[in-house]
Amino acid sequence: MSNVEDFLTAEEEQEIVAAIRLAEKNTSGEIRVHIEASTSLPHFERALEVFHTLKMFNTKQQNAVLIYVAVEDHKFVIYGDKGINEVVPENFWDATKNTMQTQFKKGNFKQGIINGVLKAGEELKEHFPWEIDDEDELSNEISKG
């Protein structure tokens, strides 16, 4: 796959955005998805860099999550902000990771991301339930590098 634009169709991207909106209805947490072809950095470092570039650290409760996918590298990272990491167990993202990996191994990338987004929303809901005055603090659109 030579172009990150070929990874998902416009329709598939909108399905992922819809999943983000659905996942965020039950939590004050914020979820973003970033897709790029590859990186020369270690994937965790690149995910952290993207997290900062997208200003995801600016949420009120520091409870944003980035799902970073490097298409050609066949790697992804789930990165949660400080507010999440302070209250969850160390293996908190394992269920989300496993949910995504199951679909990715079958070549179902769109479904893997959607399942990951929805699972992340479920996981966040326990620690960061939606409250009446919650605002959508970050864009739900997929960013690309």
Backbone as a ProteinNet text record, in pm:
[ID]
protein_1_A
[PRIMARY]
MSNVEDFLTAEEEQEIVAAIRLAEKNTSGEIRVHIEASTSLPHFERALEVFHTLKMFNTKQQNAVLIYVAVEDHKFVIYGDKGINEVVPENFWDATKNTMQTQFKKGNFKQGIINGVLKAGEELKEHFPWEIDDEDELSNEISKG
[TERTIARY]
86.1	0	90	91.8	187.9	136.7	8.8	-46.5	-143.7	-126.6	-214.3	-359.7	-378.8	-514.1	-584.8	-507.6	-565.8	-605.6	-565.4	-589	-737.8	-808.9	-952.2	-1023.4	-1142.8	-1223	-1283.5	-1333.7	-1400	-1518.8	-1590.2	-1704.7	-1659.1	-1550.4	-1497.4	-1451.2	-1389.2	-1346.5	-1466.6	-1576.4	-1695.7	-1756.4	-1744.6	-1791.1	-1708.3	-1578.6	-1491.4	-1526.5	-1549.3	-1588.8	-1720.1	-1813.7	-1941.5	-1916.7	-1822.9	-1789.6	-1728.6	-1645.9	-1587.2	-1698.2	-1790.1	-1901.9	-1982.4	-2009.5	-2085	-2008.8	-1880.6	-1798.8	-1792.3	-1785.9	-1773.4	-1905.8	-2017.6	-2147	-2154.3	-2074.7	-2080.9	-1964	-1874.5	-1756.3	-1716.9	-1651.7	-1595.2	-1460.7	-1411	-1285.3	-1297.6	-1185.7	-1178.1	-1094.3	-1140.9	-1071.5	-1040.2	-916.3	-875.1	-806.8	-813.5	-744.9	-651.8	-527.1	-428.9	-370.8	-368.5	-317.1	-207.2	-96.1	9.2	76.4	152.4	213.9	316.9	416.1	521.2	593.4	684.8	764.5	904.9	1001.8	1139.1	1164.6	1071.4	1083.1	1027.6	1065.9	994.5	845.9	758.1	615.7	554.1	595.6	543.1	583.3	710.1	757.1	678.5	654.7	578.8	435.4	374.2	238.6	235	334	342.8	359.5	441.8	461.8	330.4	257.3	128.1	30	29.1	-57.4	-36.7	88.7	120.4	88.2	117.9	87.4	-62.1	-144.5	-290.1	-345.2	-255.2	-290.9	-391.8	-371.1	-462.1	-442.6	-332.4	-305.3	-386	-463.5	-538.8	-678.3	-712.6	-846.1	-851.9	-970.4	-991.8	-946.5	-980.5	-945.1	-821.2	-753.2	-636.2	-671.6	-784.3	-835.3	-857.5	-762.4	-768.7	-691.3	-736.6	-673.2	-646.5	-525.4	-489.9	-472	-540.4	-514.8	-433.1	-305.6	-209.5	-184.5	-196.8	-175.2	-71	37.6	138.9	115.9	49.9	-1.6	108	208.6	312	400.6	409.3	489.7	414.4	283.5	198.2	206.8	200.5	209.7	100.6	55.2	-34.2	-4.9	-41.5	-18.8	-147.6	-181.8	-292	-227.2	-241	-174.1	-278.3	-279.2	-370.1	-297.4	-364.8	-306.7	-287.6	-220.1	-181.7	-299.9	-410.9	-526.6	-579.5	-568.1	-611.3	-511.7	-385	-281.1	-269.3	-313	-307	-413.1	-519.2	-629.5	-657.2	-586.7	-615.9	-500.3	-529.2	-421	-327.7	-210.2	-106.3	-150.8	-230	-272	-406.7	-443.9	-574.8	-608.5	-512.8	-540.2	-528.5	-496	-478.2	-603.5	-721	-845.2	-870.6	-843.7	-861.7	-763.1	-638.3	-534	-571.6	-614.4	-650	-769.1	-866.1	-983.6	-941.5	-850.2	-802.6	-719.4	-627.9	-537.9	-614.1	-718.8	-798.5	-848.5	-899.4	-950.1	-835.5	-730.5	-617.5	-556.3	-543.4	-483.6	-566.2	-695.2	-784.3	-789	-716.8	-719	-837.2	-910.1	-1027.3	-986.2	-919.3	-861.4	-967.2	-1065.4	-1171.9	-1241	-1277.1	-1348.7	-1260.4	-1132.1	-1039.2	-1034.6	-1029.2	-1026.6	-1160.1	-1270.9	-1402.5	-1416.1	-1380.6	-1389.8	-1300.6	-1182.2	-1090.8	-1146.6	-1203.8	-1264.1	-1378	-1465.8	-1580.1	-1534.6	-1434.5	-1381.6	-1314.6	-1240.6	-1177.6	-1284.8	-1393.9	-1503.8	-1562.5	-1582.1	-1633.8	-1539.2	-1410.2	-1310.4	-1304.8	-1309.8	-1302.9	-1425.7	-1540.1	-1666.7	-1660.6	-1587.8	-1577	-1507.3	-1406.5	-1325.8	-1361.7	-1416.8	-1451.6	-1591.6	-1694.1	-1831.1	-1869.9	-1961.9	-2013.3	-2089.6	-2073.8	-2144.7	-2223	-2324.6	-2419.2	-2350.6	-2241.7	-2175.5	-2055.8	-2040.7	-1928.4	-1939.7	-1825.3	-1816	-1727.1	-1749.1	-1659.5	-1539.1	-1429.5	-1314.1	-1220.4	-1224.1	-1132.9	-1211	-1154.2	-1215.5	-1229.7	-1334.2	-1354.6	-1300.9	-1257.3	-1207.1	-1074.9	-1051.1	-925.3	-817	-703.7	-590.7	-497	-420.4	-327.9	-192.5	-90.1	44.7	111.6
-117.8	0	123.1	195.9	304.6	437.2	447.7	575.8	556.6	637.8	627.4	655.3	731.5	761.7	634.9	534.7	410.2	314.1	345.1	255.9	243.6	355.7	358.4	442.4	402.5	485.9	600.1	701.3	813	762.3	665.9	608.8	536.3	460.6	390.5	489.2	598.6	701	758.6	782	836.3	735	607	504.6	508.8	533.1	544.1	669.4	780.8	904.7	883.2	813.2	782.2	696.7	603	519.7	604.5	701.4	791.1	868.5	923.6	997.1	907.8	785.4	691.3	657.7	628.9	593.6	708.5	831.5	948	986.8	928.1	959.6	910.5	811.7	751.3	786.9	870.2	903.9	1049.3	1107.8	1241.3	1231.7	1109	1088.3	1129	1162.1	1203.8	1102.4	1064	963.6	1022.9	1006.6	1047.2	929.8	928.7	828.3	902.9	858.2	915.5	802	821.9	720.3	782.5	710.1	752.3	628.8	649.4	536.1	467.1	542.7	483.9	595.3	555.7	651.7	596.2	685.6	642.9	639.6	694.1	694.2	564.1	530.8	421.2	458.8	362.2	391.5	459.9	421.4	487	634.1	662.5	802.2	882.7	824	894	919	822.6	841.5	957.1	964.8	1074.6	1208.2	1210.2	1331.7	1376.6	1283.5	1314	1363.3	1299.2	1338.1	1486.2	1527.3	1667.9	1759.8	1717	1797.6	1826.5	1727.8	1743.7	1814.1	1853.7	1924	1843.9	1714.9	1627.6	1635.9	1695.1	1710.9	1825.5	1897.5	2013.2	1980.6	1854.7	1823.6	1852	1888.5	1930.2	1824.1	1699.3	1591.6	1512.3	1560.2	1490.9	1344.2	1326.3	1191.5	1164.3	1208.1	1183.3	1055.8	990.1	867	881	846.8	845.9	701.3	667	539.5	575.2	540.2	572.8	447.3	459.6	345.5	383.7	306.1	320.8	206.3	235.8	136	45.5	103.6	22.4	-50.5	1.4	-62.1	-175.9	-184	-283.8	-272.2	-147.3	-119.9	-21.8	-34.5	64.9	82.8	200.1	234.7	295	258	322.2	402.3	534.9	622.1	700.5	681.2	753.4	861.5	972.3	1086.9	1057.3	1150.3	1140	1113.4	1181.1	1164.4	1022.1	955.4	816	725.5	744.7	656.7	663.3	774.3	787.2	702.9	662.1	593.1	451.3	406.9	274.8	178.7	47.8	-49.7	-48.6	-103.3	-100.4	-166.1	-270.2	-343.2	-293.3	-172.6	-115.7	-125	-99.5	-95	-230	-336.1	-467.8	-516.8	-498.4	-546	-470.7	-341.5	-261.8	-307.3	-325.5	-371.4	-506.7	-599	-732.7	-729.2	-644.3	-627.4	-581.5	-486.5	-434.4	-537.7	-601.8	-698	-812.6	-858.3	-968.6	-934.3	-813.5	-771.8	-740.8	-675.1	-641.5	-766.2	-873	-997.6	-1057.7	-1028.4	-1076	-979.1	-866.8	-766.7	-671.6	-676.7	-590.2	-464.2	-373.4	-257.8	-160.3	-131.4	-41	-96.4	-223.9	-284.5	-291.7	-314	-315.6	-181.8	-74.3	59.6	89.1	57.4	81.1	3	-123.6	-203.9	-148.1	-101.2	-41.1	86.4	170.3	295.9	266	173.9	141.2	77.2	-8.8	-71.8	32.8	124.7	231.9	314.1	343.6	418.5	344.7	212.8	130.8	134.1	118.8	117.4	252.7	360.6	494.6	526.8	475.6	504.7	469.3	363.7	321.1	425.5	489.3	583.8	729.4	753.3	889	889.8	872.1	869	1004.5	999.8	1121.4	1200.3	1331.3	1418.5	1521.5	1575.8	1664.5	1784.9	1833.6	1953.2	1920.6	1793.4	1755.1	1819.4	1860.6	1914.6	1822.1	1820.2	1747.7	1838.9	1808.1	1898.4	1885	1770.5	1747.2	1704.5	1731.9	1690.2	1538.4	1492.1	1348.3	1299.9	1390.7	1354.4	1278.8	1191.2	1116.8	1212.4	1213.5	1292.8	1199.7	1257.6	1178.7	1245.6	1161	1213.9	1182
0	0	0	-106.3	-120.9	-67.5	-44	-4.8	110	214.5	329.7	290.5	183.8	135.9	85.9	45.1	-4.4	108	229.2	342.3	375.9	374.3	402.8	297.9	261.5	171.8	252.9	184.1	252	333.6	279.4	351.4	478.9	468.5	586.3	692.5	648.3	743.4	817.8	746.6	811.5	909.8	880.4	974.4	1103.1	1089.9	1207.4	1287.3	1219.5	1287.3	1362.9	1301.6	1368.1	1493.1	1485.6	1601.7	1712.9	1676.4	1776.6	1847.3	1770.1	1830.9	1925.4	1882.6	1964.5	2092.5	2080.3	2196.6	2296.6	2246.5	2334.5	2400.4	2357.5	2419.9	2563.8	2598.8	2731.8	2822.2	2773.7	2851.9	2828	2927.3	2907.8	2837	2818.4	2746.1	2600.3	2541.4	2401	2324.2	2206.7	2125.2	1988.7	1945.4	1810.7	1743	1610.2	1529.4	1434.1	1428	1335	1252.1	1120.7	1028.3	942.7	929.9	838.2	781.4	675.9	607	695.9	743.4	825.7	900.5	984.5	1059.2	1078.1	1087.5	1115.6	1266.8	1344	1489.6	1546.8	1670.3	1737.3	1743	1724.9	1708.9	1829.8	1949	2068.2	2069.7	2035.1	2030.1	1926.9	1812.8	1708	1753.9	1820.8	1871.6	1971.2	2057.5	2154.4	2082.5	1978.4	1899.1	1833.9	1775.7	1713.3	1819.8	1935.4	2046.5	2078.7	2086.4	2117.3	1999.8	1878.5	1760	1750.6	1784.9	1780.4	1905	1994.6	2118.8	2202.5	2206.3	2279.6	2430.5	2473.3	2616.5	2677.6	2595.1	2641.8	2694.7	2713.8	2764.2	2914.5	2958.9	3097.7	3198	3173.1	3266.6	3223.6	3121.4	3065.7	3038.3	2967.2	2942.2	2793.6	2714.2	2569.8	2535.8	2429.2	2381.5	2232.4	2192	2050.7	2006	1897.6	1830.1	1706.7	1711.3	1605.9	1523	1390.1	1300.6	1194.9	1188.1	1083.4	984.2	875.1	781	724.9	663.6	598.5	699	820.5	925.3	993.9	968.7	1034.1	1186	1235.4	1378.9	1418.9	1543.7	1599.2	1747.1	1797.7	1938	1991.8	2113.3	2183.7	2296	2287.2	2384.3	2463.4	2595	2681.7	2759.3	2782.3	2851.9	3001.6	3065.3	3205.6	3299	3276.9	3363.7	3363	3249	3238.5	3309.6	3277.6	3330.4	3482.5	3542.2	3687.9	3758.8	3689.1	3757.1	3706	3605.2	3548.6	3574.3	3571.2	3586.1	3465.3	3483.7	3380.3	3249.4	3257.1	3137.6	3083	3118.3	3085.7	2936.9	2848.6	2704.5	2636.1	2710.1	2648.4	2576.1	2637.4	2574.5	2443.8	2444.4	2322.3	2215.4	2255.6	2162.3	2102	2185.9	2138	2043.3	2073.4	1987.9	1848.4	1843.5	1715.5	1641.6	1712.4	1649.6	1583.8	1648.3	1593.8	1453.7	1436.3	1305.4	1208.1	1256.3	1169.5	1107.7	1187.1	1136.7	1023.4	1021	914.8	797.2	807	701.3	710	820.7	840.1	916	847	914.6	965.1	882	924.8	1048.1	1043.3	1155.8	1279.5	1260	1373.1	1443.3	1365.4	1424.8	1492.7	1426	1485.9	1616.8	1616	1737.3	1847.5	1809.4	1906.7	1966.6	1882.1	1929.2	2026.5	1989.8	2075.8	2206.6	2200.6	2321.8	2410.5	2351.6	2429.2	2499.9	2430.4	2491	2610.2	2594.5	2705.4	2824.6	2796.3	2903.3	2974.5	2898	2957.2	3041.6	3000.6	3068.5	3216.9	3250.1	3390.1	3477.3	3423.3	3500.9	3471.9	3354.6	3312.6	3252.6	3337.1	3283.4	3223.6	3127.9	3067.4	3173.5	3171.6	3264.8	3185.1	3245.8	3177.6	3111.4	3169.9	3115.7	3026.3	2989.4	2903.1	2765.1	2714.5	2578.7	2497.8	2367.9	2278.4	2258.7	2326.5	2330.9	2211.4	2143.9	2031.7	1908.3	1793.4	1667	1662.5	1599.4	1581.4	1447.4	1363.2	1230.8	1241.1	1146.6	1139.9	1089	1158.6	1109.5	1034.8	943.7	862.5	855.6	850.2	844.2	713.9
[MASK]
+++++++++++++++++++++++++++++++++++++++++++++++++++++++++++++++++++++++++++++++++++++++++++++++++++++++++++++++++++++++++++++++++++++++++++++++++

